[in-house]
């Protein structure tokens, strides 16, 4: 029944290629009409919720598109040839300095499936050992440990607005109480 909803690509035009890309496609709808679909082409990303001694490790950074500072779990786009797990480990080390003895897959999801093909893989990390951070040259971060109860209150009070962080903390809370 639902397979009849599929839209068929007639043509595709790339408007931009960089770290991400932008496409405009013409598609045929199920009733035979044509429509335009504009979307972001994304390499995929991984994120990780590091937990140490009942505390979540979050990073604070400025996000230009929303003109605001956010609290988030460490995350980044996958590089060519990287698996979701190797990306998560790399982002954990680069953004927080921590390495983990235990990393577990939490979920994979499409954050904005109406206008992006991105898939985001979220992991949890435990057994953390501190080390030196190594953020990207255009990345400026503050790293802070929050007791999980505080992080959950931040969610409830709307102080955490980043979707991957909301999902990670919510799922972690459901799994660990």
C-alpha positions in Angstrom: 0.0 0.0 0.0 2.6 2.5 1.0 5.0 1.7 -1.8 2.5 3.5 -4.1 3.5 6.7 -2.4 7.0 6.7 -3.9 8.0 9.7 -6.0 10.1 8.9 -9.1 13.0 11.2 -10.0 12.8 12.7 -13.5 15.8 15.0 -13.3 18.2 16.4 -10.8 20.3 19.6 -10.7 23.1 20.2 -8.2 23.0 23.9 -7.1 26.1 23.6 -4.8 28.7 21.1 -3.7 30.9 21.6 -0.6 30.9 20.0 2.8 27.1 19.6 2.1 25.3 20.0 -1.2 22.0 21.3 -2.4 19.9 19.6 -5.1 16.7 20.5 -7.0 15.0 17.5 -8.4 11.9 17.2 -10.6 9.8 14.2 -9.6 6.7 12.4 -10.8 4.0 12.1 -8.2 1.6 9.1 -7.7 -1.1 10.9 -9.7 1.2 11.5 -12.6 1.8 15.2 -11.9 5.3 16.7 -11.7 6.7 18.5 -8.6 10.0 20.1 -7.5 11.9 18.8 -4.5 14.7 20.9 -3.0 17.0 19.2 -0.5 20.3 19.2 1.3 22.7 16.4 0.4 24.6 15.4 3.6 27.4 12.8 4.2 25.8 11.6 7.4 27.0 12.3 10.9 27.6 10.7 14.3 27.1 12.0 17.8 27.9 10.7 21.2 26.5 11.1 24.7 29.6 10.8 27.0 28.6 9.8 30.6 31.1 9.8 33.5 30.2 9.3 37.1 26.6 10.2 36.5 27.4 13.3 34.5 26.8 14.1 30.9 29.6 15.7 29.0 28.2 18.5 26.8 29.8 21.1 24.5 28.7 24.7 24.2 29.1 26.4 20.8 27.8 29.2 18.7 25.5 28.0 15.9 25.4 30.6 13.2 22.1 29.6 11.4 20.1 30.2 14.6 22.4 33.0 15.9 22.6 31.4 19.3 24.9 29.5 21.7 23.8 25.9 22.3 24.5 23.0 24.6 25.0 19.8 22.6 26.5 16.3 22.7 29.7 16.1 20.7 29.0 15.4 17.0 30.3 15.8 13.5 29.9 14.9 9.8 31.4 11.6 8.6 34.4 11.9 6.5 34.9 9.7 3.4 35.6 6.1 4.4 34.6 6.7 8.0 32.1 4.4 9.7 29.5 5.9 12.2 31.4 4.3 15.1 34.9 5.7 14.0 33.3 9.1 13.5 31.7 9.0 17.0 35.0 8.1 18.6 36.9 10.8 16.6 34.3 13.5 17.6 34.4 12.5 21.2 38.2 12.8 21.3 38.4 16.0 19.2 35.7 17.9 21.0 36.1 16.7 24.6 39.5 15.1 24.8 37.9 11.9 26.2 38.4 8.4 24.9 35.9 5.7 25.9 36.4 2.0 26.8 32.7 1.3 26.1 30.7 2.8 23.2 27.2 1.6 22.4 24.9 2.5 19.6 21.7 4.3 20.8 19.8 5.1 17.6 20.1 6.2 13.9 17.5 8.7 12.6 16.8 11.3 9.9 16.9 14.7 11.7 15.2 16.7 8.8 13.8 14.2 6.3 11.5 16.8 4.7 14.5 18.7 3.2 17.7 16.6 3.9 19.0 13.1 3.2 21.1 13.2 6.4 21.3 10.2 8.7 22.5 10.8 12.2 23.9 8.0 14.4 23.9 8.5 18.1 26.1 6.5 20.5 26.7 6.5 24.3 30.2 6.5 25.7 31.3 5.3 29.1 34.6 4.3 30.8 36.0 7.7 29.8 39.6 8.7 30.1 40.6 12.4 29.8 43.0 13.7 27.2 43.6 16.7 25.0 41.0 18.3 22.8 41.6 18.9 19.1 38.6 20.7 17.7 38.4 21.7 14.0 40.2 25.0 13.2 36.8 26.9 12.8 35.3 25.2 15.9 35.3 27.0 19.3 33.8 25.0 22.2 33.3 25.0 25.9 33.2 21.6 27.5 31.2 21.0 30.7 30.1 18.1 32.8 26.4 18.3 34.0 24.9 15.9 36.5 22.4 13.9 34.5 19.5 15.3 36.7 20.6 18.8 35.7 20.8 17.9 32.0 17.3 16.4 32.2 16.0 19.6 33.9 17.7 21.6 31.1 15.7 19.6 28.6 12.4 20.1 30.5 13.1 23.8 30.9 13.9 24.3 27.2 17.5 25.2 27.8 18.6 22.4 25.4 17.1 22.9 22.0 19.4 20.7 19.8 17.4 17.7 18.5 20.3 15.1 18.7 21.0 16.1 22.3 17.3 16.0 23.2 16.9 12.5 21.6 20.1 11.2 23.2 19.3 12.4 26.7 15.7 11.3 26.5 16.6 7.8 25.3 19.4 7.5 27.9 17.0 8.5 30.7 14.4 6.0 29.5 17.1 3.2 29.5 18.8 4.1 32.8 16.1 5.8 34.8 
